[in-house]
Amino acid sequence: MAAGGGHVKVAVLGLGSRGDVQPCAALARELATRGHAVTLVAPGRYAWLARHGAGNVVPAGDTGFEVGFAALSVDPVAVVESEEGRRWLGSGPLGFVRGFRSVVEPLATTLVKEVDAACAGADLVLAPALGAFGRHLHDRYGTPYRLLHFQPGEPTGEFPNPLVRCATLGPLGNRASYAVIERLGWLVLGRMVNRLRSSVLGLEPLRGSPFAADRRARVPVLCGVSPHVVPRPADWPAHVHLTGYWRLPPAGTGSGIEDYLEAGTGSGLDDFLRAGPAPVFVGFGSMVPDEPERVAAEVAGALRRARMRGVVQGLPVAEDDDVRVVGEVAHERLFPRTAAVVHHGGAGTTGTALAAGVPNVVCPFFSDQPFWGRRVAALGAGPRPLPVTELTRDELAARLIVIGEYRENAARLGRLLRVEHGVKNAADLIERP
């Protein structure tokens, strides 16, 4: 490990929604069990992930480690759920990047100050590529860092940048797409980044994309994705590692779901699950449809048309004997008890749903979500994606009616994912001299 080996102070940055933070919490937990002094730096709403693992119950006898927590006041979920945030997320790739100016920059000064304070004494920083915090902290303190990827972001000729909506541009076009996306991003965001480097961190401006600089420096990359889901590209360099998913161990030993719900949500869910056939889960995480009432009506109609029960999260669906509405719930506890999972295709949700061994129906909104929808279909673990803008009761019901066709492939893939040791692989690489 950097900093001379032995036990060191590690800061793990979990920036984003729960799907981004929970894998970081798993990695922080694994490093803490190995004796390192680990701090998870994440939005305050996710403090419980550092304390309790995958649910609200502290596992019996689970006292052999402790993960520190540094709360960030900037709440990405609140940003996404705001009217301005919803317009931003629905604006397409270039609009998404431009939206950082109006949506993110007003919050960025506070975020950079808080991250800087939380990481100032670290011997090693583990940071997502987004925001380039690893590079900024290295330039300020000389701290070694590793890059955390939640989707395959290293250039390759095998598939385009996951932010590109097509399946392939050919080998040369695929590789070029990474440079194009990065350069467009830097063109729009570079001035803001350099203003923050100067005004908050007292650093000289960067002369080009930090992603390209990291690549030239061969900064180690840990990609928390399973090679069973995205085979490792043959043209990736040796310092880029595809480790497998970073999953928290199960919290507690009880069989019921109620203890693994966020407080005050989903009352009676365990009884509902036991009362009939396995339901379909429908939830889009922190994504909010432009017309939530319309989408809710279409989802309810699709469940009725497919004659399936449903557990619905985050949509204004009326409950009845066959539909239960829940708030935040531990996906890793709920998904294995469902007949299928209908979701937005976020990297974390996709990994958890595939590990559950049940078919997936991906309804992407933006960003890398269409990429994960294509991967699910290519693996035979679900039908072709259904973009949320095209979601109707007919289209969703048609996919649910034939969902059994994907059950065997989904179950086989789930068994492979549940026995891989992604978080151990990542920690081993971090500790490598």
N, C-alpha and C positions, 0 to 999 in steps of 0.2 A: 504494500500500500504506500501511496505517497506519504510524505511526512515521516519517512524513516521506519515504517513498520510499527508493530505493537498496537496498543489501543490508542485511538485518536478521537478528536472531537469532529463529528460529522454533522453538517447541516444538509437536510434533504428538503428541497423546495417543491411543494405541492401547489402549483398555481392553476386555478381553474375550478371546475365543478367537481362533484364527488367522483365521477369517473376518472378524473385526472389525479385527484388527491389520494384515493384509496390505494392504488398501486404504490405510491410513494410511502404511504403508511406501512404497507407490507414490507417494503425494502428497509425502512427505518427500524421496524420491529426486528427483522432478521439481524441487522447489524448490531442492535442493542443486545440481542441474545449472545453475541460474540464478544461482549465486553466493551464495545465502543460507546462513547458518550454521544448520543444521537439526539438531535433536535429536529422535529418536523416543523417546517415553516409553512403555514397554510392559513386560509381564511378561518376566522374564529368559529364559524359554524361547524367545522370539522374537528374540533378539539377531541371529541369523543372517539374518533378513529385512533388517535394516539393513546388514549386511555384504555379503550376497551376492545380494540380489534374490530371484528366484523359485526358486532351487535352492541346492545346496551348492557349486556351481562358480562361481568368480569369472570373469566374462567377460574374454577376452583384451583387454589394452589398456584395461580399464575403470578408469582411474585419474584421471579428470577431475573427480571429485567425492567427497565423503565425507559420510556421514550419521552423526552422533553417536548414541549409544544410552545411555539412562538406564534401568537395570533396576528394575522393580518386583518386590518379593518376594512380593506377593500373586498367587497363581497361579489364575486362574479355572477352568482345566481340572481342577486338583486339587479345587477346590470342587465342580464339577459332578459329578465322578466319585465323590465321597464319598457314603455312604449318606444323610446328611442332605441333601446337595445334590440327590440324585435325588428324594427326597420333595418337596423344594422345587419343582423344575422340573415335577413332575407334579401340582401342586396347583391349577392353573387360574390365571386372571389375578389375582384378588384374593389368593389364597393365595400366588402368586408375589411380589406386592408385600409382603404381611405377612411372608413368609419372610426379607426383607432384615434384619429385626430379629434373628433367630436365626442366620442363615447369614452375612450380610454385615457387620453392625455390629461383631462382634468383630474383624474384619480392617480395618474402615474407618479407624480411627485411624492405623494404620501406612500404609495406602494414601494418605490425605490428606497425611500428613507427607512421604512420598516424592514425591508429585506436586508439592507445594509447593516442595520443595527443587530438583526438576528444572526447574521453570518460573520460579524466582524472578528470573532475569536475562533472561528472554525479552522481546523487543519485540512479539511477537505470539504468541498461543496459538490453536491449532486443536484444538477439543475436541468430543467427542460430547456430545449433549444429556444422556445418562444421567449422573447425578452432578452436573450443573451446574457442573463444574469451571471452565469459562470464566468464568461469573459470579463465582464465589468468588475466583478469581485477579484478576479485574478489580477487585473490591471491595477486595482486599488491596493490590494494587500499582498499580492504574490501568492494567493491561495491556489493550490492545485484543484482541478475540478474534472468532473465527468459529465457528459451530456446524457440526458434521459430522453429517449424517444418512445412515444406511445403508438406511433405508426411508422412504417419504414420510410424514413426521410433521407436516407443516403442515396445519392444518384446511382442509377442503374439503367442498363439498356433493356431490362426484362419487363418493366412496367413504368408508366409515367408517374410523376409526382402525385401522391394521393389526393391533392387538391384539384387535379385535372379530372374532368368529368367523363372522359372517354377511357376505354379499356386499354388501348395501345395506340402509340404514334409511330411504331416501328422502333428498332433498336436505337438509332441516332436521335430520333424525335423524343423518345422516352427519356434518354439521358439529358437532352437539351432542356426538357421541361423543368427540371429541377433548378437549373441556372436561371431560366426565365422567371419562374415564380419568386426565387430569392431576390433577383435584381429588381423586379417590380416592387416587392415588399420594401426593399431598402430605399428605392427611389421615393416611395411615399413616406416611410417611417424614419429614414436616416436623420433628418433634421431634428425630429423630436427626440430620438435616442441620444444624439450628440448634445442637445440642450440639457437633457437630464444628466448625462455624464459630466458636463461642465458645472451646472448649477448645484447639483446634489452631491456628486462624488468627487468633484474637483479634478476630473480627468481630461486628458487631451481628446479631441474628437477622433473617432474612427474614420479612416479614409475609404473604407469600403465595407461590404457586408461582413458581419461577424461570423456568419456561417462559413463563408469561404476562408476566412482567417483560421477558424477552428479546424477546417479540413486540411489546410496547409500545415498546421501544427500537429496534425494527427492526434487531436484530443480524443481519448477513448469514448466510444459511444456505446451505451447500453440500451438496446431496443427491447422493451418488455412485451414482445409479441411471440407467439409460438411458431416454430418452424412447421408445425402441422397445419397452421392456418395460412401463413405466408412463407413458403420455402425460401431459405436464405439465397439471395442472388449470388451467382458464381463470380460476378465482377465486383463485389464489395471488398474493400481492403481489410487487412487483418485486424485493424484497431476498431472495427465496427462489429459488435456482437449481438446476435439474435438469441436472447437468453431463454425465452419462454415467458409466459405471463407471470406477473408478480401478484400473487393471491394471498390474502390474509388467511391464517388457519381458522377453522370454525371456532366461534365463541361459545363457550358453555357446552353442556352435554344434553340438554333437554331436547325433546322431539318437537315441542310446540313452536309455532312461529311468533306468538304474541310477545315473547320476551325480546324478540329481535326487531321489533318495530320502533321507530321513533315515537317518543311520548305523544299520546293522544291521537294516534292515527290507526286506522284499520281495525277498530274494535270488532271482535268476533270473527276475525279472518280465519283463525285456526278451525273453528267450528264450520265455517263456510267450506273450507278446503276438504274437510272430512265428510261433508253432507252429500256429496255427489261426485260425478265424473270430474277428472282433472280439468280445471278451467284454462282458458287462454289468458295470459297476461298481456295487457296493452298499456304502454307507458312510454313517454318520449323524454324522460329525464328532465333536464333544465330547458329543453326546447319548448317554445310556446307557439302553436300554430297561429297563423294570421287570423283565422276564423275558428276559434276554439269551440264555439257552439255548433257550428256546422260539422266539424270533425267529430265531435262527441256524438252527434246524431248519426253520422255515417258509421262510426264504430259500433254503436248500440244496434243499429240496423243490421250490420254485418254479422254480429254475434247471433242475433235472432235468426237470420237467414241460414247461417251455418249450423244452427241448433246446438250452440256451444255456450257453456257458462263463461263468465269473464271476471277477472280482477283488473280494474282500471285505475290507473294512477295519473293524476294531474289533469283530468278532463272533466267537464261538468256533465257527467252521465248520471241519470237517476238510478238509484239502487232498487233492485227487486229481488225475488228469490234466486235469480240466476246471475246477478251482477253485484259485485261488491266493490266499492270505491275505497282506495287507500291513499295515504300520504307516503312519506319516506319509509321504505322498507328494505331490509337486507336482501338484495337480489340473490345472493348465493344461497340463502335459505329457502327463498320462495320459488325460484325458477325450476329446480328439480321436481317440484310438485305440480307443474303445469303441463298442459298438452302442447303448448307452443308459446313463444314469446314474440310479441309484436313490438318493435322498438325503433328508435331513430337511427341506430347504426353508429353511435359513439363508440370509440375504440374500447373503453372499459366495459360498457354494457355488452358489446358484442362478445368480448372475451368471456365474460361471466355467463352469458346465455349459451355460448357454445360449450363451455365446460359443464353446464347443467345437463347436456346430452339430449336436449329437446329441439325440435325444429324452430327456426327463426324466420320471421317475416320482417324485413328491414324497410322502413319508411323514411328515407333520408330527407334531411332538410337542406344541408349545405356542407361545406368544408370537406373533410375526409369521409363523411358518412356514405356517399355513393360508392366509394372504394370498398368499404366494408360490406355493403350490400352485394356488390359484385363477387366478393370473396365468398360470402355465405352461399350464393347460388352456385359458384364454381365448385365448391366443396360438396354440393348435393345436400347441404344441411338446411335448405329452405328454397322457396321459389325465387323468381327474379324480383328485384326490389320494386317497391311501390312508393314512388315519391309522395311525400305528404300532400303536395299540391294536387296530386291526382287521386288521392284517397277517396273512394266512394264505397258505399256498402256493397255494390256489385263486385268491384275489384277485390276488396278485402275478403269478402265471403268466398269468392272463387278460390283464393289462395288457402283459406282455412278449410274448405271442404276437401281439398286434396292434400292436406298437411301430412296425412299418414304416409304418403309416398316418400317423405324425407326422414321418417322416424329412425329407420335403421342406420342410415349414414350419420345422422346427428348423434345417435347413441354411441356409435363406434368412435366418432371424433371426441365426444365427451369423455369416454374412458381414457383415451390417450392424453387429453389435457389434464385430467385430474391426477395423473401420476407423474407428470413432468415436474421438475424442480426449478422453475424459473427464478424464484427469488433467491434460492441457494446458489444457482449458477451466477446470478448477478453479484451477490455478495462475495463469492469466491474471486470473481474478476476484480472487484473493487479492492480486495485485500492482496491481490497479486503484486509483488514488488515491482 
